[in-house]
Amino acid sequence: MRGNHYPLMIELFDGYLHQDYEIYGDTFEEVVDYYKRMNPRSMCLDLVFEIDVFMAEHPDDLNLAFKLNFKPQINHTYRWHTTFSFLEWLKRLLSE
């Protein structure tokens, strides 16, 4: 069930990494960079923490939980192969 349990992740996926993500950049990297420029560093680090919590809460059903909670409009696995690797990539970019 989708709720406000992960508000920063919902904001990132609904507001930036959606089917029209190219509004903010040509690549996912550029979109995440745009997100970082538009938000304070503390918010980016809070998002990293939120991703960590989400991953810890779903060690055995991460892919399904991601789909149910965020209903992604993008194919996040085409490049990263798994939801786990995609979220790890996001955490690294947000932490830089």
C-alpha positions in Angstrom: 0.0 0.0 0.0 1.3 3.4 -1.0 1.4 5.9 1.8 3.5 8.6 3.4 5.9 6.2 4.9 8.6 7.2 2.4 7.7 10.8 1.5 11.1 11.8 0.1 11.3 8.7 -2.1 7.7 9.4 -3.4 8.7 13.0 -4.1 11.8 11.9 -6.1 10.0 9.3 -8.2 6.8 11.2 -8.7 8.4 14.6 -9.1 11.6 13.9 -10.9 12.3 10.3 -12.0 9.0 9.8 -13.9 8.2 9.1 -17.5 8.9 12.7 -18.5 12.2 12.9 -16.5 13.9 14.5 -19.5 12.3 17.8 -18.4 15.1 18.0 -15.8 17.9 16.4 -17.8 18.9 14.1 -20.6 20.0 11.3 -18.3 19.0 9.9 -14.9 22.3 11.3 -13.5 21.4 14.8 -14.7 18.0 14.5 -13.1 19.4 13.5 -9.8 21.9 16.3 -10.0 19.0 18.7 -10.7 17.2 17.3 -7.6 20.3 17.9 -5.5 20.6 21.5 -6.8 16.9 22.2 -5.9 17.0 20.7 -2.4 19.3 21.3 0.6 22.0 18.8 1.2 20.4 17.7 4.5 17.3 16.7 2.5 19.4 14.6 0.1 21.0 12.9 3.1 17.6 12.3 4.6 16.5 10.7 1.4 19.5 8.4 1.5 18.5 7.4 5.0 14.9 6.8 3.9 16.2 4.6 1.1 18.3 2.6 3.6 15.2 2.2 5.8 13.2 1.0 2.9 15.8 -1.5 1.8 16.2 -2.8 5.4 12.5 -3.2 5.7 12.2 -5.2 2.5 15.3 -7.5 2.3 13.4 -10.4 0.7 10.8 -8.5 -1.4 12.6 -5.3 -2.5 11.4 -5.4 -6.1 7.8 -6.0 -5.3 7.8 -3.5 -2.4 9.3 -0.9 -4.7 6.6 -1.4 -7.4 3.8 -1.3 -4.8 5.1 1.7 -2.9 6.2 3.9 -5.8 4.5 2.6 -8.9 7.5 3.7 -11.0 6.8 5.3 -14.4 10.3 4.5 -15.5 12.1 1.2 -16.1 14.7 1.6 -13.4 16.0 -1.9 -14.0 17.0 -1.5 -17.6 20.4 -0.1 -16.7 20.9 -1.3 -13.2 19.5 -4.8 -13.6 17.9 -4.9 -10.1 16.0 -2.6 -7.8 18.8 -3.1 -5.2 21.5 -1.8 -7.6 19.3 1.1 -8.7 18.7 2.2 -5.1 22.4 1.8 -4.3 23.2 4.0 -7.3 20.8 6.6 -6.1 22.2 6.6 -2.6 25.8 7.1 -4.0 24.7 10.0 -6.3 22.7 11.7 -3.5 25.6 11.3 -1.1 28.2 12.9 -3.4 
